[in-house]
Amino acid sequence: MSSQNFVLYEEGFHRLEAALKRLRQDANAKAVFLIDKNGQQIAAAGEVEQFDTTSLASLTAGNVAATDGLAKLIGEREFSVLFHEGQQDHIHISIVAKRAILVVIFDDRSSLGLTRLRVRQANGDLEKIFEAMAQQNKVGPIGGKEASPFSEITDEDIDALFSE
């Protein structure tokens, strides 16, 4: 995941949400979540009200972090896809654009093959959205303005503030 932080503007959020809704429908999934690697939910679609989304997000991020450790132990860079099979519900987890974690929860109305296919297709869309968001963060929501309100603060300003 990129260590670069980014600001999620409303337009970017709506684009991510639309992509998740499309994935949910195409994969015939119960719910789809997009989570950052710190365990914070970015966006979701589907039957999300039946889940403790805060716990789901943090546990998923922990799961991915632990699995990254396992990958490194055996000489792999990462495991980009994880799958957990339950009796009724299943969870497909994948890394998107090295920035986020995509979680698809599905049951017997769908299949692992269909889910994997649709996730692969959605991954490309999500990567394009993240790339557009990264470009937007370079210029801010209104062309020509910096994305960060602190960008004009210099080291000298900080030194002056703390030397008083």
C-alpha positions in Angstrom: 0.0 0.0 0.0 1.2 3.4 -0.8 2.3 5.3 2.3 1.0 8.5 0.8 -2.1 9.8 2.5 -4.8 11.2 0.3 -7.9 13.3 0.8 -11.2 11.6 -0.2 -13.3 14.2 -1.9 -17.0 13.7 -2.4 -16.7 13.0 -6.1 -14.1 10.2 -5.5 -16.3 8.7 -2.7 -19.3 8.5 -5.0 -17.2 6.9 -7.8 -15.9 4.3 -5.3 -19.4 3.7 -4.0 -20.8 3.2 -7.5 -18.0 0.7 -8.4 -18.8 -1.2 -5.2 -22.5 -1.3 -6.0 -21.8 -2.5 -9.5 -19.5 -5.2 -8.1 -22.1 -6.3 -5.6 -24.7 -6.7 -8.3 -22.3 -8.4 -10.8 -21.0 -10.9 -8.3 -24.4 -11.4 -6.7 -22.8 -10.7 -3.3 -24.4 -9.9 0.0 -22.1 -7.0 0.8 -18.9 -5.3 -0.5 -16.6 -3.2 1.6 -13.6 -1.1 0.7 -11.2 -0.6 3.7 -7.9 1.1 4.1 -5.0 -0.8 5.4 -5.3 0.9 8.8 -8.7 -0.7 9.3 -11.0 2.2 8.4 -14.0 1.7 6.2 -13.8 3.8 3.0 -17.0 2.8 1.3 -19.6 -0.1 1.3 -22.5 -1.4 -0.7 -25.2 -4.0 -0.1 -26.6 -5.5 3.1 -24.0 -3.7 5.3 -26.4 -3.1 8.2 -26.3 -6.7 9.3 -22.5 -6.5 10.0 -20.5 -4.8 12.7 -18.6 -2.8 10.1 -16.1 -1.3 12.5 -15.0 -4.7 13.7 -15.1 -6.2 10.2 -12.8 -3.4 8.9 -10.3 -3.7 11.7 -10.2 -7.5 11.8 -9.8 -7.6 8.0 -6.9 -5.2 8.1 -5.3 -7.3 10.8 -5.9 -10.4 8.8 -4.2 -8.9 5.8 -1.3 -7.7 7.9 -0.8 -11.1 9.4 -1.0 -12.8 6.0 1.6 -10.3 4.7 3.9 -11.5 7.4 3.3 -15.1 6.4 4.0 -14.3 2.8 7.3 -12.8 3.7 8.2 -15.8 5.8 8.0 -18.1 2.8 9.7 -15.6 0.4 6.6 -14.1 -1.2 6.1 -10.4 -1.6 2.4 -10.6 -0.6 -0.7 -12.7 -0.9 -3.0 -10.4 -2.9 -6.1 -12.6 -2.5 -7.5 -14.3 0.6 -10.6 -16.5 0.8 -12.4 -17.7 3.9 -15.1 -20.3 3.4 -17.9 -20.8 5.9 -20.9 -23.0 5.9 -23.2 -20.3 4.7 -21.2 -17.2 4.1 -17.8 -16.7 2.5 -15.4 -13.8 2.4 -13.2 -12.9 -0.5 -10.4 -10.4 0.4 -8.1 -8.7 -2.1 -5.7 -5.8 -2.3 -6.6 -2.9 -4.6 -4.0 -0.6 -6.0 -1.7 -1.4 -3.1 -3.9 1.2 -1.2 -7.0 -0.6 0.0 -8.6 -3.9 0.9 -11.7 -5.0 -1.0 -13.9 -7.4 1.0 -16.7 -9.3 -0.8 -19.1 -11.3 1.4 -21.2 -13.8 -0.5 -23.3 -16.9 0.0 -24.6 -19.8 -2.1 -26.4 -17.4 -4.4 -22.9 -16.8 -5.9 -19.8 -18.8 -6.4 -16.1 -18.3 -5.7 -15.4 -18.4 -9.5 -17.9 -15.7 -10.3 -16.7 -13.6 -7.3 -13.1 -13.8 -8.4 -13.9 -12.9 -12.0 -16.0 -9.9 -11.0 -13.4 -8.8 -8.4 -10.7 -8.9 -11.0 -12.9 -6.7 -13.3 -13.8 -4.3 -10.5 -10.1 -4.1 -9.4 -9.2 -2.3 -12.7 -12.0 0.2 -12.2 -11.0 0.9 -8.6 -7.4 1.3 -9.6 -8.4 4.0 -12.1 -10.5 5.7 -9.5 -7.6 5.7 -7.0 -5.3 7.0 -9.7 -7.7 9.9 -10.5 -8.0 10.6 -6.8 -4.2 10.7 -6.5 -4.0 13.2 -9.3 -6.8 15.3 -7.8 -4.9 15.3 -4.5 -2.0 17.0 -6.2 -4.1 19.9 -7.3 -7.0 19.9 -4.8 -10.7 20.1 -5.4 -10.4 23.3 -7.3 -7.8 23.4 -10.0 -4.5 25.0 -9.0 -5.0 24.9 -5.2 -3.0 22.6 -2.9 -4.8 19.7 -1.4 -3.3 20.2 2.0 -4.1 23.2 4.1 -0.6 23.0 5.6 1.3 23.0 2.3 2.3 26.7 2.6 3.8 26.3 6.1 7.6 26.3 5.9 10.2 24.8 8.2 11.1 28.4 9.2 7.4 29.0 10.3 7.5 25.9 12.5 10.8 26.9 14.0 9.5 30.4 14.7 6.4 29.0 16.3 8.3 26.7 18.7 11.1 29.1 19.6 8.8 31.7 21.2 
